[in-house]
């Protein structure tokens, strides 16, 4: 994961410029067909999905004859809030993308949607996920003469479509998808219609909605809410839908597999006001807190969340334990690009730009501190130290996910395994490193119970939980073929 200083670039607004101790969100995708102001609707949808990718954004529209695109570094606000930008994206159909890079450098050439003029016509694609055999496929495509314009794994899909021997664009697209491994939710725009697909395991989310006669596709239900669309259903794992003026057609081109959606969507990535695969994310996170209270009780005066991601679990913990919930930490919502480039001293103080202890509430109190996860542990160290400086008598850290012991290869920017605290230390060693009075994580079965399952089925897990268990649901072709540290370094920048 990049150092915090790397997140502050001239002309860019970043939400967490000092926070290099969280798993970075994947990416957000949005598509619309049949709307009067499709590009404006896409901009609103991307705004609701901003939490999924804050590095860059792009929108591509089709007016019936030509494709139009605008891509920019930074947030949706500031890039797509001007009438001249939206007016330059005419048409009744559009797709959009929020990016946080997990494969490919941070550069405008990697900002999606990606577009190409193919023999079968114009083809644009927006991708959430990561192809775990992208480098292997790319090497073969280059050997056969393909010329790549980006370093994003998504471009591999375009080249596979372009070189397919099938006749129609849809058949070429299906042929391309049958060659890739890993996780993807894709929204594509062609002259024939909007095409969307979710990987056969359903690792990455994708939902379908409708507003009047317009069809909407998005990574999360909150993007439907913001444009006033009704939620129809989730796109099923392995399902491909084609939307045009004739309506919606559903195809199942892949062999059926038992689905394994990403469990971390429920823990952290999705907005709490979203529904993920039929479950209220907010209610799941409260249930996680309740399970955590049952598994790891504490004699304490108050429950304090690390805002904002720890808040629903902290509410659930407090209600289950009968301990008052208090905002013992106040988060600033205005931390963006600073007017200075942070040196070591400023970076050390950076946690206080984002979080500050509410001294009046916590002084002399025994606290249960709730956070969603521990990655490197550096933020936990700073927050526990900050609470002690503010007079907390005891700090008992409770984590609303199991220990993160393995890297993700499916579209989440996870540090290499040797940089994950839980991969290097046991719980007691982590407690000592962080400096808290006690430390406990929810068990993997407790997490599954919070999701409505009796327990995790060891030989057929209901979710992708590889970051906690190391049980990867697909082949990791590129990773398995990589041996040198420099090549592994590339894998740490997987694309959203």
RODRENBA-142063 format. One record per residue: x, y, z of N, C-alpha, C in turn. Coordinates in steps of 0.02 Angstrom, whole numbers, padded with zeros to 5 digits, always signed. Layout:
REM RODRENBA-142063
XYZXYZXYZ...
END
This chain:
REM RODRENBA-142063
+00043-00059+00000+00000+00000+00000+00044+00062+00000+00026+00111-00039+00068+00170-00045+00071+00208+00020+00126+00243+00030+00133+00286+00088+00084+00343+00083+00065+00372+00141+00015+00425+00141+00036+00484+00098+00101+00500+00099+00124+00557+00060+00110+00549-00014+00109+00487-00037+00096+00474-00107+00024+00489-00125-00021+00493-00075-00091+00505-00088-00106+00579-00098-00057+00622-00086-00070+00693-00092-00033+00718-00154-00072+00734-00204-00044+00754-00268-00074+00821-00287-00035+00860-00322-00059+00926-00342-00125+00920-00380-00173+00962-00360-00236+00964-00395-00285+00910-00378-00269+00867-00329-00313+00812-00312-00340+00820-00242-00403+00801-00233-00432+00796-00167-00433+00723-00147-00407+00708-00089-00409+00640-00064-00443+00640+00003-00480+00588+00018-00519+00587+00080-00476+00568+00139-00428+00524+00129-00387+00499+00185-00313+00509+00170-00288+00571+00168-00219+00582+00146-00167+00555+00194-00185+00544+00257-00136+00519+00305-00148+00446+00324-00200+00416+00296-00221+00350+00318-00194+00297+00271-00138+00267+00289-00110+00213+00249-00120+00146+00284-00170+00143+00330-00179+00084+00371-00250+00057+00364-00281+00068+00307-00346+00039+00292-00342+00003+00225-00382-00051+00219-00389-00082+00153-00425-00032+00108-00397-00019+00051-00426+00029+00005-00486-00002-00030-00537+00039-00040-00596+00016-00075-00577-00006-00145-00623-00043-00176-00608-00070-00242-00620-00016-00294-00675-00019-00330-00695+00032-00377-00771+00031-00379-00800+00083-00406-00872+00087-00414-00891+00093-00487-00942+00057-00509-00965+00062-00578-01039+00080-00580-01059+00114-00633-01128+00137-00641-01144+00139-00715-01204+00118-00732-01226+00120-00802-01299+00137-00807-01318+00171-00861-01388+00189-00872-01404+00183-00946-01464+00158-00961-01488+00153-01029-01560+00180-01032-01571+00228-01077-01639+00252-01089-01659+00311-01046-01611+00351-01022-01626+00409-00981-01615+00474-01021-01656+00524-01007-01650+00587-01043-01583+00621-01031-01560+00620-00970-01495+00650-00952-01451+00595-00922-01429+00550-00964-01392+00491-00941-01327+00509-00906-01289+00557-00935-01224+00573-00905-01232+00608-00837-01284+00651-00830-01296+00683-00766-01316+00631-00714-01356+00582-00735-01375+00529-00690-01314+00487-00670-01269+00475-00717-01208+00437-00702-01165+00475-00651-01161+00541-00659-01122+00581-00611-01151+00576-00541-01217+00578-00535-01249+00570-00469-01235+00500-00440-01240+00450-00484-01226+00382-00460-01155+00373-00437-01108+00401-00474-01037+00396-00453-01025+00434-00388-01062+00488-00378-01054+00525-00315-01074+00481-00256-01127+00441-00264-01148+00396-00211-01098+00340-00200-01059+00325-00251-01009+00271-00248-00938+00298-00236-00933+00361-00216-00867+00391-00210-00822+00354-00160-00853+00324-00109-00814+00289-00058-00777+00229-00087-00798+00204-00145-00767+00145-00174-00705+00161-00214-00694+00223-00231-00635+00242-00269-00629+00317-00272-00575+00344-00246-00568+00416-00239-00509+00445-00276-00480+00404-00319-00420+00424-00355-00437+00458-00422-00489+00433-00455-00507+00460-00521-00578+00440-00537-00607+00473-00587-00675+00459-00608-00682+00471-00683-00728+00436-00714-00740+00445-00785-00811+00428-00804-00836+00462-00855-00903+00447-00883-00897+00445-00958-00929+00396-00989-00932+00389-01062-01005+00383-01082-01026+00423-01132-01095+00421-01154-01099+00404-01229-01159+00385-01251-01172+00369-01321-01236+00405-01342-01232+00444-01396-01289+00484-01418-01328+00453-01476-01314+00390-01492-01346+00357-01547-01303+00353-01609-01252+00396-01610-01206+00396-01667-01133+00394-01645-01118+00434-01593-01048+00441-01571-01043+00430-01496-00982+00409-01475-00965+00402-01404-00929+00465-01381-00942+00484-01319-00911+00543-01289-00885+00524-01220-00826+00549-01203-00797+00528-01139-00762+00586-01105-00766+00587-01038-00727+00634-00998-00700+00595-00939-00635+00596-00930-00601+00561-00875-00556+00611-00840-00551+00605-00774-00511+00653-00736-00486+00622-00672-00430+00648-00647-00405+00628-00582-00445+00663-00528-00453+00630-00471-00487+00661-00415-00559+00638-00407-00596+00675-00367-00664+00657-00349-00714+00675-00404-00774+00647-00398-00828+00665-00445-00844+00739-00438-00853+00762-00377-00863+00833-00365-00799+00870-00385-00808+00922-00424-00750+00958-00449-00732+00939-00520-00755+00880-00542-00742+00858-00611-00807+00851-00652-00862+00833-00618-00924+00822-00654-00981+00864-00625-00964+00921-00596-01015+00965-00567-01025+01028-00608-00997+01029-00669-01004+01088-00712-01049+01071-00772-01095+01116-00789-01140+01104-00845-01104+01091-00911-01047+01125-00922-01012+01116-00985-00984+01045-00993-00964+01014-00937-00939+00945-00939-00996+00898-00956-01052+00905-00921-01110+00861-00933-01138+00872-01004-01141+00935-01027-01167+00949-01093-01124+00918-01148-01060+00907-01133-01014+00876-01182-01020+00800-01181-01066+00773-01141-01078+00701-01137-01151+00686-01153-01173+00700-01215-01244+00692-01232-01263+00619-01242-01327+00606-01241-01352+00539-01256-01398+00512-01202-01432+00458-01220-01479+00425-01175-01448+00365-01139-01384+00354-01150-01350+00299-01116-01280+00321-01095-01257+00295-01038-01191+00314-01012-01167+00262-00962-01101+00257-00956-01072+00216-00902-01019+00259-00866-01009+00243-00802-00961+00282-00763-00921+00238-00717-00866+00265-00691-00820+00226-00651-00784+00271-00601-00782+00249-00538-00737+00279-00488-00679+00232-00478-00619+00259-00474-00560+00216-00473-00519+00225-00410-00499+00168-00382-00441+00166-00339-00397+00111-00368-00335+00128-00386-00295+00080-00423-00272+00022-00380-00282-00039-00407-00252-00098-00376-00211-00135-00428-00222-00122-00492-00175-00143-00543-00164-00084-00589-00102-00065-00600-00088-00010-00645-00070+00053-00606-00029+00093-00637-00005+00154-00606-00061+00205-00600-00049+00256-00559-00096+00311-00552-00082+00360-00609-00121+00357-00661-00112+00400-00720-00177+00404-00758-00185+00459-00795-00247+00470-00831-00261+00415-00882-00209+00384-00909-00220+00332-00959-00253+00270-00930-00252+00263-00864-00284+00205-00831-00354+00220-00805-00375+00283-00812-00441+00302-00786-00495+00273-00832-00545+00243-00803-00599+00212-00842-00660+00258-00845-00707+00242-00890-00712+00185-00935-00658+00186-00990-00633+00127-01006-00588+00120-01063-00630+00110-01126-00605+00137-01183-00642+00134-01246-00596+00113-01302-00625+00075-01350-00587+00055-01409-00635+00049-01468-00611+00068-01527-00647+00055-01590-00626-00013-01615-00672-00060-01613-00658-00128-01635-00691-00139-01703-00674-00195-01734-00703-00211-01799-00779-00217-01794-00803-00239-01737-00875-00246-01728-00908-00182-01703-00870-00128-01694-00897-00064-01671-00865-00040-01606-00888+00018-01583-00861+00047-01522-00877+00004-01461-00829+00000-01416-00836-00043-01357-00804-00007-01298-00843+00006-01245-00818+00038-01185-00832-00007-01125-00787-00006-01076-00795-00050-01018-00775-00015-00954-00814-00027-00901-00798-00005-00833-00797-00068-00789-00746-00074-00748-00731-00138-00714-00719-00126-00640-00753-00166-00599-00739-00170-00528-00715-00241-00514-00656-00248-00488-00629-00314-00474-00556-00319-00494-00532-00379-00501-00463-00390-00523-00457-00457-00557-00422-00459-00613-00411-00520-00650-00346-00552-00625-00351-00611-00596-00293-00641-00566-00246-00675-00616-00265-00675-00680-00219-00699-00733-00206-00647-00785-00215-00583-00767-00209-00529-00816-00139-00524-00845-00087-00530-00804-00019-00523-00829+00000-00580-00876-00025-00639-00861-00012-00697-00904-00046-00687-00972-00109-00666-00971-00145-00653-01033-00114-00596-01073-00093-00544-01037-00062-00486-01071+00002-00506-01107+00042-00546-01075+00105-00567-01106+00091-00605-01171+00040-00648-01171+00023-00685-01231-00006-00640-01285-00047-00592-01265-00076-00545-01314-00022-00502-01346+00026-00480-01307+00081-00440-01334+00123-00482-01382+00133-00545-01364+00170-00589-01408+00136-00597-01476+00069-00594-01475+00030-00601-01536+00020-00535-01573+00047-00480-01545+00045-00417-01582+00002-00363-01552-00032-00375-01496-00073-00323-01465-00030-00267-01438-00054-00207-01443-00019-00148-01417-00062-00117-01363-00037-00117-01301-00075-00092-01244-00063-00017-01234-00117+00018-01217-00113+00090-01206-00114+00108-01131-00129+00059-01088-00132+00072-01016-00095+00016-00980-00090+00022-00914-00062-00032-00874-00115-00064-00830-00178-00052-00848-00234-00080-00810-00251-00150-00835-00270-00194-00789-00289-00261-00809-00353-00262-00850-00393-00210-00844-00456-00207-00881-00444-00206-00956-00389-00177-00978-00376-00173-01050-00367-00242-01081-00348-00291-01040-00341-00359-01065-00408-00383-01094-00464-00365-01062-00529-00385-01086-00542-00357-01156-00524-00294-01166-00535-00263-01232-00496-00300-01285-00433-00317-01271-00392-00352-01321-00418-00423-01334-00443-00456-01282-00472-00522-01292-00534-00518-01336-00574-00467-01326-00633-00457-01369-00611-00443-01441-00560-00400-01448-00537-00381-01516-00509-00439-01555-00476-00486-01520-00442-00541-01555-00483-00605-01558-00543-00604-01529-00585-00663-01530-00606-00680-01602-00614-00744-01616-00633-00766-01683-00709-00770-01692-00747-00756-01639-00820-00758-01645-00845-00698-01685-00905-00703-01712-00929-00653-01759-00959-00592-01725-01007-00603-01679-01042-00546-01649-01002-00519-01590-01014-00455-01574-00979-00424-01518-00998-00457-01452-01060-00478-01444-01080-00511-01383-01044-00578-01375-01041-00617-01428-01005-00681-01425-00931-00671-01413-00903-00618-01441-00832-00603-01429-00821-00586-01354-00868-00549-01326-00863-00530-01256-00867-00592-01211-00914-00636-01225-00920-00698-01186-00857-00740-01193-00830-00744-01253-00768-00781-01266-00711-00753-01224-00708-00686-01220-00656-00653-01180-00663-00671-01106-00724-00668-01081-00735-00681-01009-00720-00753-00991-00728-00798-01038-00713-00868-01023-00637-00881-01018-00597-00831-01036-00524-00839-01032-00495-00806-00970-00534-00765-00935-00507-00729-00877-00523-00766-00813-00482-00754-00762-00492-00781-00695-00497-00722-00646-00528-00736-00589-00529-00684-00538-00599-00657-00527-00602-00592-00510-00664-00560-00491-00680-00502-00536-00743-00495-00555-00761-00437-00596-00836-00425-00594-00853-00362-00590-00919-00337-00609-00905-00288-00665-00933-00301-00724-00919-00261-00784-00982-00229-00810-00977-00166-00829-01030-00132-00866-00999-00107-00931-01025-00128-00987-00998-00110-01052-01051-00073-01092-01029-00028-01136-01075+00009-01179-01053+00001-01251-01101-00020-01292-01090-00027-01363-01147+00008-01400-01143+00010-01466-01198+00040-01504-01262-00002-01499-01253-00067-01485-01311-00112-01481-01345-00109-01413-01311-00085-01362-01342-00083-01296-01292-00084-01239-01320-00089-01180-01281-00093-01118-01273-00167-01101-01212-00188-01086-01198-00257-01069-01164-00258-01001-01189-00300-00956-01160-00305-00889-01152-00377-00870-01102-00391-00829-01088-00460-00809-01055-00461-00741-01073-00512-00703-01042-00524-00637-01006-00591-00640-00947-00595-00609-00907-00655-00614-00944-00716-00586-00927-00776-00609-00966-00836-00591-00972-00849-00516-00924-00824-00476-00929-00833-00404-00965-00775-00369-00979-00722-00407-01013-00665-00378-00971-00628-00326-00905-00629-00335-00861-00598-00285-00874-00523-00279-00878-00491-00336-00891-00419-00336-00966-00406-00347-00994-00354-00315-01067-00343-00318-01089-00305-00380-01152-00313-00398-01183-00276-00453-01259-00281-00446-01292-00224-00448-01365-00223-00439-01399-00190-00498-01463-00207-00506-01504-00182-00561-01562-00142-00534-01576-00085-00565-01632-00044-00545-01668-00015-00606-01723+00020-00592-01760+00051-00646-01790+00117-00624-01788+00166-00668-01817+00232-00657-01860+00249-00718-01925+00243-00710-01969+00250-00768-01953+00195-00818-01935+00216-00879-01916+00168-00931-01841+00156-00934-01804+00192-00893-01730+00187-00894-01707+00129-00849-01658+00093-00873-01626+00039-00834-01562+00066-00803-01548+00046-00741-01489+00069-00704-01450+00009-00679-01384+00011-00684-01340-00039-00655-01290-00003-00611-01274-00033-00553-01228+00000-00507-01195-00050-00461-01140-00030-00431-01105-00073-00383-01145-00083-00319-01183-00031-00298-01220-00034-00235-01288-00002-00242-01333-00022-00199-01402+00004-00201-01405+00079-00185-01356+00106-00148-01358+00178-00132-01356+00220-00195-01324+00195-00248-01321+00232-00311-01389+00233-00345-01430+00182-00333-01499+00184-00357-01540+00234-00317-01528+00235-00252-01565+00281-00209-01555+00354-00229-01493+00372-00244-01478+00442-00256-01509+00468-00320-01522+00423-00369-01553+00446-00431-01629+00432-00431-01654+00405-00376-01725+00392-00371-01750+00330-00405-01704+00283-00420-01722+00222-00454-01745+00169-00404-01788+00125-00427-01811+00068-00386-01764+00009-00395-01748-00023-00339-01706-00083-00341-01747-00141-00369-01721-00173-00421-01755-00231-00451-01727-00295-00422-01661-00305-00427-01629-00365-00400-01553-00358-00409-01517-00404-00378-01446-00410-00390-01435-00448-00455-01384-00429-00492-01363-00471-00548-01334-00535-00518-01356-00592-00542-01335-00655-00513-01263-00672-00531-01229-00709-00488-01161-00731-00506-01162-00768-00573-01117-00749-00618-01112-00781-00683-01165-00759-00733-01206-00711-00714-01259-00687-00759-01233-00630-00803-01254-00630-00865-01239-00576-00912-01306-00547-00935-01314-00482-00930-01376-00450-00953-01361-00403-01011-01405-00401-01059-01401-00356-01116-01462-00311-01113-01452-00246-01112-01507-00198-01107-01505-00152-01169-01561-00147-01203-01567-00100-01259-01640-00077-01263-01658-00045-01317-01726-00018-01323-01779-00073-01324-01759-00135-01335-01806-00190-01335-01818-00218-01265-01779-00194-01216-01786-00218-01148-01724-00252-01122-01733-00296-01074-01676-00331-01042-01678-00405-01059-01620-00431-01077-01612-00502-01091-01558-00530-01045-01571-00587-01013-01524-00618-00967-01495-00681-00996-01429-00689-00990-01395-00748-01015-01354-00779-00958-01344-00843-00961-01301-00879-00913-01248-00918-00953-01195-00884-00976-01147-00916-01020-01095-00960-00986-01093-00959-00919-01041-00996-00884-01070-01057-00848-01027-01105-00836-01047-01163-00796-01065-01139-00726-01120-01161-00697-01140-01137-00631-01091-01157-00576-01077-01110-00531-01034-01123-00474-01070-01099-00411-01050-01126-00354-01076-01101-00290-01048-01032-00278-01092-00983-00266-01069-00914-00260-01028-00903-00197-00982-00855-00200-00941-00836-00142-00929-00761-00143-00981-00721-00129-00972-00648-00129-00922-00626-00076-00890-00569-00087-00839-00543-00042-00869-00526+00026-00844-00556+00078-00870-00544+00145-00851-00476+00172-00798-00447+00144-00775-00382+00169-00821-00325+00145-00863-00339+00094-00914-00289+00076-00958-00275+00137-00975-00328+00174-01018-00320+00232-00981-00288+00290-00917-00303+00297-00878-00278+00354-00861-00204+00346-00843-00183+00284-00813-00117+00277-00830-00081+00212-00825-00115+00154-00824-00079+00091-00891-00046+00074-00945-00082+00077-01009-00053+00058-01031+00001+00107-01067+00050+00081-01096+00100+00125-01147+00067+00171-01152+00089+00233-01198+00055+00280-01271+00060+00259-01289+00109+00217-01358+00115+00195-01372+00075+00132-01324+00033+00111-01333-00012+00054-01363-00079+00076-01391-00115+00027-01408-00184+00035-01360-00224-00008-01329-00275+00020-01281-00316-00017-01305-00387-00018-01321-00412-00078-01348-00480-00086-01406-00492-00039-01450-00443-00035-01512-00450+00004-01507-00433+00077-01447-00417+00101-01437-00402+00172-01425-00328+00183-01456-00299+00234-01442-00230+00253-01373-00227+00284-01329-00189+00253-01260-00185+00277-01258-00157+00348-01300-00107+00361-01302-00077+00428-01321-00129+00481-01374-00168+00467-01396-00218+00515-01344-00273+00524-01310-00292+00470-01257-00342+00476-01202-00317+00522-01182-00254+00513-01128-00227+00554-01148-00221+00627-01211-00204+00641-01235-00205+00710-01233-00276+00738-01252-00324+00697-01250-00394+00719-01179-00417+00733-01132-00393+00693-01061-00409+00705-01041-00383+00774-01061-00321+00789-01045-00294+00855-01076-00334+00911-01138-00357+00902-01171-00398+00953-01135-00464+00963-01115-00496+00908-01076-00558+00913-01010-00546+00949-00978-00491+00934-00914-00474+00965-00922-00464+01040-00979-00433+01060-00992-00423+01131-01001-00490+01167-01034-00537+01133-01045-00603+01163-00980-00643+01168-00938-00636+01117-00875-00674+01116-00821-00644+01161-00819-00577+01164-00764-00542+01199-00790-00486+01243-00825-00502+01298-00852-00450+01341-00798-00413+01380-00815-00352+01400-00768-00310+01437-00807-00274+01492-00778-00270+01552-00806-00228+01605-00782-00157+01591-00826-00116+01562-00805-00049+01540-00860+00002+01554-00841+00065+01548-00887+00121+01560-00924+00142+01497-00893+00134+01438-00925+00156+01377-00894+00120+01317-00933+00118+01264-00911+00091+01200-00900+00150+01152-00840+00151+01123-00820+00206+01080-00801+00179+01011-00831+00205+00957-00811+00182+00890-00753+00222+00863-00714+00191+00819-00668+00228+00776-00710+00251+00717-00727+00315+00713-00774+00337+00661-00740+00340+00592-00779+00329+00538-00850+00313+00541-00861+00237+00534-00811+00202+00510-00820+00132+00492-00835+00087+00551-00815+00106+00611-00827+00065+00670-00893+00078+00704-00930+00129+00681-00989+00151+00717-01046+00101+00721-01070+00071+00665-01126+00023+00672-01108-00036+00717-01048-00063+00711-01028-00119+00753-01025-00098+00826-01003-00036+00839-01001-00011+00908-01070-00004+00938-01118+00018+00897-01188+00022+00920-01213-00047+00939-01200-00096+00895-01221-00165+00909-01188-00193+00971-01124-00179+00982-01088-00202+01041-01119-00171+01104-01130-00105+01102-01156-00069+01160-01225-00095+01179-01268-00105+01129-01336-00128+01143-01335-00199+01172-01292-00242+01144-01290-00311+01169-01259-00316+01238-01210-00273+01252-01174-00276+01316-01206-00234+01371-01253-00190+01352-01283-00146+01401-01235-00093+01426-01188-00073+01384-01140-00021+01402-01155+00042+01360-01152+00102+01389-01168+00162+01350-01123+00170+01289-01154+00191+01234-01118+00209+01173-01105+00284+01175-01042+00303+01163-01025+00374+01163-00976+00389+01106-00978+00450+01082-00930+00473+01031-00868+00498+01067-00826+00451+01085-00764+00468+01120-00710+00494+01074-00721+00484+01008-00676+00510+00957-00718+00549+00907-00696+00609+00891-00732+00650+00843-00692+00652+00778-00726+00637+00723-00692+00637+00658-00705+00702+00621-00652+00730+00593-00660+00787+00548-00679+00761+00479-00732+00789+00450-00754+00769+00383-00727+00815+00330-00679+00857+00348-00653+00906+00301-00579+00896+00289-00555+00835+00301-00485+00820+00290-00477+00803+00216-00446+00847+00180-00433+00835+00109-00360+00850+00095-00347+00876+00037-00278+00893+00019-00256+00953+00061-00200+00945+00096-00176+00998+00139-00137+01049+00098-00125+01106+00129-00088+01158+00094-00013+01148+00102+00008+01096+00136+00079+01081+00144+00091+01009+00125+00151+00993+00104+00171+00925+00093+00196+00896+00159+00166+00843+00184+00182+00821+00252+00250+00789+00258+00291+00815+00302+00352+00782+00321+00339+00734+00377+00390+00705+00406+00381+00655+00458+00342+00681+00518+00358+00743+00540+00325+00769+00599+00251+00780+00586+00234+00810+00528+00164+00822+00512+00128+00757+00501+00160+00708+00469+00128+00644+00458+00113+00610+00524+00158+00618+00573+00147+00589+00639+00085+00619+00672+00072+00684+00659+00014+00717+00687-00048+00707+00644-00040+00675+00587-00094+00669+00539-00156+00637+00567-00150+00590+00612-00208+00556+00640-00254+00606+00675-00225+00660+00703-00267+00709+00738-00302+00756+00690-00280+00758+00627-00318+00795+00577-00383+00760+00562-00382+00695+00565-00441+00656+00549-00481+00637+00611-00447+00618+00666-00480+00597+00727-00452+00636+00786-00496+00656+00832-00473+00689+00893-00513+00662+00951-00479+00651+01007-00512+00623+01066-00560+00674+01097-00617+00650+01117-00667+00691+01152-00652+00687+01227-00605+00727+01249-00576+00722+01316-00629+00725+01371-00680+00767+01363-00730+00775+01415-00768+00711+01428-00775+00668+01377-00812+00607+01385-00770+00549+01410-00706+00546+01392-00668+00485+01404-00620+00489+01462-00607+00548+01489-00558+00555+01542-00578+00513+01603-00531+00470+01624-00542+00428+01682-00587+00368+01669-00606+00356+01606-00654+00303+01590-00619+00241+01561-00652+00183+01572-00630+00121+01541-00669+00113+01475-00632+00108+01420-00663+00111+01354-00659+00044+01318-00713+00027+01282-00710-00025+01231-00706+00012+01165-00651+00007+01131-00639+00041+01067-00654-00008+01011-00700+00010+00965-00721-00035+00911-00696-00008+00844-00660-00051+00807-00639-00034+00739-00658-00092+00693-00659-00078+00628-00681-00129+00581-00627-00181+00566-00563-00160+00567-00509-00207+00549-00442-00179+00573-00392-00223+00573-00323-00203+00584-00283-00227+00524-00249-00181+00491-00209-00199+00432-00135-00198+00451-00105-00141+00449-00035-00134+00472-00032-00124+00547-00084-00094+00575-00086-00080+00646-00063-00011+00665-00036+00027+00618-00008+00092+00635-00061+00142+00658-00120+00141+00627-00173+00187+00649-00198+00167+00718-00204+00103+00731-00226+00080+00797-00178+00104+00851-00114+00101+00838-00064+00125+00885-00075+00199+00901-00086+00239+00849-00095+00311+00858-00159+00327+00896-00212+00292+00879-00276+00307+00912-00276+00286+00985-00248+00228+01001-00244+00208+01071-00201+00256+01110-00145+00277+01081-00101+00326+01114-00138+00392+01125-00177+00414+01075-00214+00476+01080-00266+00472+01137-00300+00415+01144-00349+00407+01197-00316+00407+01266-00259+00376+01271-00223+00376+01335-00200+00446+01353-00175+00483+01303-00154+00552+01315-00213+00595+01340-00273+00578+01316-00333+00616+01335-00361+00593+01402-00329+00545+01435-00348+00526+01502-00387+00462+01510-00395+00422+01457-00431+00359+01464-00395+00314+01514-00434+00284+01559-00405+00240+01610-00384+00173+01580-00426+00145+01537-00412+00082+01503-00438+00086+01432-00404+00053+01386-00427+00049+01316-00426-00024+01295-00485-00052+01283-00493-00121+01262-00515-00122+01189-00472-00143+01146-00485-00140+01073-00521-00203+01050-00578-00194+01017-00617-00249+00988-00625-00237+00913-00611-00288+00874-00609-00281+00801-00667-00320+00770-00705-00286+00727-00766-00315+00697-00752-00357+00636-00694-00388+00633-00677-00437+00581-00623-00482+00610-00614-00541+00582-00558-00583+00604-00491-00552+00584-00436-00577+00610-00370-00551+00591-00359-00555+00515-00336-00500+00485-00322-00499+00413-00251-00527+00403-00249-00589+00380-00185-00625+00376-00160-00636+00305-00202-00621+00255-00184-00636+00186-00204-00579+00139-00166-00572+00085-00180-00521+00035-00240-00539-00007-00274-00488-00033-00330-00499-00079-00304-00493-00151-00328-00537-00194-00310-00535-00265-00371-00522-00309-00424-00495-00279-00487-00488-00315-00514-00417-00318-00469-00368-00313-00491-00299-00322-00487-00256-00261-00458-00281-00206-00447-00242-00146-00373-00230-00138-00353-00168-00127-00282-00153-00122-00257-00170-00052-00232-00230-00045-00206-00255+00019-00130-00253+00017-00097-00236+00072-00024-00241+00073-00001-00313+00062+00062-00321+00041+00090-00388+00037+00085-00421+00105+00082-00487+00106+00068-00523+00168+00117-00506+00223+00180-00495+00206+00229-00482+00259+00219-00414+00292+00175-00371+00264+00160-00307+00294+00095-00307+00335+00060-00363+00335-00001-00369+00374+00017-00389+00446-00005-00350+00494+00014-00361+00563-00005-00431+00587-00066-00452+00571-00090-00517+00595-00054-00576+00563-00020-00564+00507+00018-00617+00475+00086-00626+00509+00106-00577+00549+00172-00579+00580+00169-00590+00655+00112-00577+00687+00107-00580+00759+00044-00618+00780+00046-00648+00840-00015-00675+00870-00051-00617+00905-00110-00632+00932-00152-00579+00960-00117-00544+01018-00084-00581+01062-00051-00550+01119+00006-00505+01097+00043-00526+01046+00097-00484+01019+00069-00420+00987+00013-00428+00953-00020-00369+00923-00044-00321+00978-00073-00349+01032-00096-00307+01087-00039-00267+01116+00018-00299+01125+00076-00265+01152+00101-00211+01104+00101-00226+01039+00124-00178+00988+00078-00117+00986+00012-00129+00988-00036-00074+00984-00038-00034+01048-00027-00068+01105-00026-00032+01169-00093-00029+01204-00140-00073+01187-00205-00074+01220-00204-00123+01278-00254-00117+01321-00257-00160+01380-00279-00231+01362-00322-00238+01313-00340-00304+01286-00358-00296+01213-00354-00351+01177-00369-00350+01105-00405-00414+01088-00460-00408+01050-00496-00468+01028-00527-00454+00960-00529-00505+00918-00561-00502+00852-00622-00547+00853-00672-00532+00813-00728-00577+00805-00703-00641+00772-00730-00697+00791-00710-00761+00760-00740-00765+00691-00712-00809+00649-00738-00817+00582-00810-00844+00584-00824-00890+00631-00892-00915+00638-00939-00861+00664-00914-00819+00709-00955-00763+00734-00973-00715+00678-00926-00703+00633-00939-00660+00575-00993-00690+00531-00988-00756+00520-01039-00790+00480-01108-00789+00514-01108-00795+00580-01172-00791+00616-01205-00723+00607-01163-00671+00608-01190-00603+00598-01220-00595+00529-01199-00636+00482-01225-00635+00414-01284-00683+00405-01307-00712+00459-01365-00755+00456-01350-00828+00443-01286-00847+00444-01267-00916+00434-01252-00949+00501-01266-01015+00508-01251-01049+00572-01176-01047+00588-01135-01054+00537-01062-01054+00545-01032-01057+00474-00967-01050+00472-00932-01058+00407-00928-01132+00390-00945-01148+00328-00939-01217+00305-00868-01226+00277-00826-01261+00311-00755-01263+00296-00740-01288+00226-00775-01339+00203-00760-01367+00137-00801-01335+00081-00845-01287+00098-00884-01251+00048-00905-01184+00076-00857-01138+00086-00872-01074+00118-00926-01035+00079-00969-01001+00117-01024-00965+00087-01002-00897+00059-00944-00872+00079-00918-00808+00057-00845-00814+00038-00821-00766+00000-00748-00761-00009-00721-00727+00053-00682-00763+00092-00653-00737+00154-00577-00749+00155-00547-00750+00095-00477-00768+00089-00431-00721+00128-00450-00658+00137-00408-00612+00175-00402-00633+00248-00451-00673+00273-00449-00698+00341-00425-00770+00346-00438-00810+00294-00425-00882+00299-00371-00907+00251-00356-00869+00198-00309-00893+00147-00341-00942+00099-00407-00951+00104-00443-00997+00061-00468-00959-00001-00427-00958-00053-00443-00920-00114-00490-00961-00158-00543-00931-00183-00592-00969-00222-00574-00980-00295-00522-00948-00320-00501-00957-00390-00426-00970-00393-00403-00989-00451-00331-00993-00462-00300-00923-00458-00238-00919-00437-00201-00856-00435-00142-00862-00484-00158-00866-00547-00108-00882-00598-00049-00835-00597-00062-00771-00597-00006-00723-00598+00036-00727-00535+00003-00733-00478+00039-00737-00414+00081-00801-00410+00053-00856-00433+00089-00919-00431+00149-00919-00478+00145-00880-00532+00199-00878-00580+00253-00827-00562+00239-00788-00509+00285-00734-00490+00331-00757-00435+00396-00745-00444+00445-00768-00395+00488-00712-00367+00499-00660-00405+00546-00609-00382+00509-00555-00344+00541-00524-00294+00508-00472-00254+00484-00413-00297+00522-00395-00349+00501-00337-00390+00436-00352-00425+00427-00414-00447+00363-00431-00479+00307-00433-00429+00321-00458-00369+00269-00459-00318+00249-00388-00300+00296-00341-00305+00279-00271-00291+00225-00246-00338+00226-00269-00400+00174-00249-00447+00106-00274-00425+00105-00333-00395+00042-00363-00374+00010-00324-00317+00049-00285-00280+00021-00247-00225-00019-00187-00251-00017-00173-00316-00056-00118-00344-00116-00143-00384-00146-00196-00359-00202-00224-00397-00257-00172-00408-00293-00179-00464-00339-00129-00487-00411-00141-00464-00448-00085-00451-00515-00092-00426-00566-00102-00480
END
